Amino acid sequence: MNLRTRLVNSIKLLQRSRFHYYRMRMVEPPFWLSANGRTCRVAAGNELGAGSCYSEVAIEDCYRIFSYSKRAKPKVIVDIGANIGMFSKLCSMLFPEADIYAYEPNPSALNWLRQNAAGTRIQVRPVAVAESSAVAKLDTSCDSTIGRVVLEGDLSVDCVASSEVGDGREIDLLKMDCEGSEWSVLSDPSLLKRTREFCLEYHLFDGRTVEEMRALIAQSGHRIVSLGHTQEGGKFGVIRSVRFDSCELMQQREH
């Protein structure tokens, strides 16, 4: 991270914490968050990933939710892989009238997610999401922010079909960070077909490639508008896409 980026992030940290922090080393749970004229605290445990989540979502704005808020008034937002609810909480502050569906199967994260959802329009769904309804195995032996659905997982969790996400409603904004499960979720193109804008943290596990993800997104009627925030040589990154019938409108609003 260069000097200019560090300076910009320091200014954002001051603004978005309402001057509670002036350097990242001061940041610890509960996290102060300020947006849209409101300031609140986001409940969290002492997991290392919680601090990274605050930095990436609220300060670095990896999903570009602040720029999105300047041009959009979403009615339905879906957060798959909500964890403690950092993204959902921020959305509830920026878009207080939106219905927000937060999906999270990990019990240790759910405790905080439910606290952060209290008094908002966030609907907590304590399940994972997959191509079809099933029972899966979740690895809970690690930080909850990187827990994955894997064959050798230690906890059985329910999965809801992607076609049922958001109660089957038209989705204005879908955010997904589910540690590799996105490949299963996106196998059914119906979810993206009823989603206007999509933000995904992708994970290239098991030999997967960005080109494969591009193809999955394209077959669902979306066009990728940005790919960035990459880490570990591109093994992880953030993709943003827009449904074809929304592309022209989004470009007009951004200009």
Secondary structure, DSSP 8 states (H G I E B T S, - for coil): --HHHHHHHHHHHHHHTTTS-SSGGG--SSEEEEETTEEEEE---S-HHHHHHHIIIIIS-TT-HHHHHTT---SEEEEET-TTTHHHHHHHHH-TTSEEEEE---HHHHHHHHHHHTTSSEEEE-SEEESSSEEEEE--SS-GGG--B-TT-SEEEEEEEGGGGGGG--EEEEEE--TTTHHHHTTSTHHHHTEEEEEEEEE--TT--HHHHHHHHHTTTEEEEEEEEEEGGGTEEEEEEEEHHHHHHHHHHH-
